[in-house]
């Protein structure tokens, strides 16, 4: 399929938005935003402001099997009445600050979990991360039918890359004095969140449960899905991607509300489980456990309450998956 969209100057881009019904009160300022942020990146924020078609009944693969239709409304090129260029910019700024707050929390969570994992596995063996018998069989022994390798093999390859390209002085020192491999409490300091969460996923259930229980979650496999989802969240933020109303592909499993009361509003709400507010709640929960004096939860709440006033476009925190009355339970 050939690509037909032509290159457009910034003036032409802005004229196109105006033709489609967007209000621009300060043309020079709008052009400046287009030049600094870019049409395509900003389009992710004015997408929610576009008109929608009437409902269409579609059938997907699952629907064809169950004979159930689903309703979908298609975004049109035209904008809803009252949409301004500034509305999109306000959403963009809100989202940028949201991502920065999320990264602040995830840094603390990642550091704490490095200690948890390295301390727990290190008690078994200083090189436990290398030893299949100290990890879960699905991770360390089951062969992939296509590659013929285990998940552990793939993890070790990533680990070796991180060690090999590290310029950290502590890595150079330990390699020079003790050689390779590095003890787990040293090696863990070069792992990124993805490497850390993958290893946790590959730990035996007893060790998983031991760590998860410290955070009020009895089931370590449930906790492993939390870490995978937080790693997905981290990747969104690290790549400066839109977050506020994004569909979360790697969704976490939840314990019952009898174990953690705050999960109750999410149990029967598929939309809320597929949005980032749930992951913000998970981050807040973890921070309250290992750093109860942190002001992060209060700062995040204040930021959420500062969501742009876009009621004329029917946009609010529900798009993030925030349940009604979330403020009281935050």
Residue pairs with C-beta under 8 A, 6 or more apart in sequence:
8 16
8 39
10 31
10 34
10 35
11 31
13 34
13 39
14 24
14 27
14 30
14 31
14 34
14 85
17 24
17 46
17 79
17 85
18 24
20 77
20 78
20 79
21 78
21 79
21 80
21 81
21 83
22 46
22 49
22 79
22 83
22 84
22 85
23 82
23 83
23 84
23 85
24 30
24 84
24 85
25 84
25 85
25 86
30 85
33 42
33 85
33 89
34 42
37 92
41 92
42 88
42 89
42 92
44 242
45 88
45 89
45 91
45 92
45 95
45 242
46 79
46 83
46 85
46 87
46 88
47 75
48 91
48 245
48 313
48 315
48 319
49 79
49 80
49 83
49 87
49 88
49 313
49 315
50 75
50 76
50 77
50 78
50 79
50 80
51 75
51 76
51 78
51 79
51 80
52 73
52 74
52 75
52 76
53 73
53 74
53 75
53 76
54 73
55 71
55 72
55 73
56 71
56 72
56 73
56 74
57 69
57 70
57 71
58 69
58 70
58 71
58 72
59 69
59 70
60 70
63 69
63 70
80 313
82 312
82 313
83 313
87 308
87 310
87 313
90 308
90 310
91 244
91 308
91 310
91 315
94 244
94 303
94 306
94 307
94 308
95 242
95 243
95 244
96 240
97 303
98 243
98 244
98 303
99 236
99 237
99 240
99 243
100 237
101 296
101 299
101 300
101 303
102 233
102 234
102 237
102 243
102 280
102 283
103 234
103 237
103 238
104 296
105 283
105 284
105 287
105 296
105 300
106 193
106 230
106 233
106 234
106 237
106 283
108 287
108 290
108 291
108 294
108 296
109 230
109 283
109 286
109 287
110 193
110 196
110 234
112 286
112 290
112 291
113 196
113 200
113 211
113 227
114 188
114 189
114 191
114 196
116 211
116 214
117 188
117 196
117 199
117 200
117 203
117 211
118 184
118 185
118 187
118 188
119 185
120 203
120 207
120 210
120 211
121 128
121 129
121 134
121 184
121 203
121 207
122 128
122 183
122 184
122 185
124 134
124 207
125 131
125 134
126 183
126 184
126 185
127 181
127 183
127 184
128 134
128 135
128 184
129 135
129 159
129 184
129 187
129 199
130 156
130 181
132 140
132 141
132 150
132 152
133 140
134 204
135 152
135 202
135 203
135 204
136 202
136 203
136 204
136 205
138 151
138 202
139 150
139 151
139 152
139 155
139 201
139 202
139 203
140 150
140 151
140 152
140 202
141 150
142 150
142 151
143 149
143 150
144 150
144 151
147 154
151 198
151 202
152 202
155 195
155 198
155 199
155 202
158 195
158 198
159 187
159 191
159 195
162 190
162 191
162 192
162 195
163 171
163 180
163 182
163 187
163 190
166 190
168 189
168 190
170 186
170 189
171 182
171 186
171 190
174 182
174 183
174 186
175 182
181 187
188 196
191 199
193 227
193 230
193 231
193 234
194 231
194 234
194 235
196 227
197 224
197 227
197 228
197 230
197 231
200 208
200 211
200 223
200 224
200 227
201 224
201 227
201 228
203 220
205 220
205 221
207 220
208 220
208 221
208 223
208 224
209 218
209 219
209 220
210 220
211 220
211 223
212 218
212 219
212 220
212 222
212 223
214 289
215 223
215 285
215 286
215 289
215 290
216 259
216 260
216 285
216 289
217 223
217 226
217 255
217 259
217 260
218 255
218 259
219 255
221 253
222 252
222 253
222 254
222 255
225 251
225 252
225 253
226 252
226 253
226 282
228 250
228 252
229 248
229 250
229 251
229 252
229 279
229 282
230 279
230 282
230 283
231 250
232 248
232 249
232 250
233 243
233 248
233 276
233 279
236 243
236 246
237 243
243 276
244 276
244 319
244 320
245 275
245 319
245 320
246 275
246 276
247 274
247 275
248 274
248 275
248 276
248 278
248 279
251 273
251 274
251 278
252 278
252 279
252 282
254 260
254 263
254 266
254 267
254 273
255 263
256 263
256 267
257 263
257 264
257 267
260 285
262 281
262 285
262 329
265 272
265 323
265 326
265 329
266 272
266 273
266 278
266 321
266 323
269 321
269 323
271 321
272 278
272 321
272 322
272 323
273 321
274 321
275 319
275 320
275 321
276 320
276 321
277 317
277 320
277 321
277 322
277 323
277 326
278 321
280 300
281 330
283 296
284 296
284 297
284 300
284 330
287 294
287 296
287 297
288 294
288 297
297 330
301 327
301 330
304 317
304 320
304 322
305 327
307 316
307 317
308 315
310 316
317 326
323 329
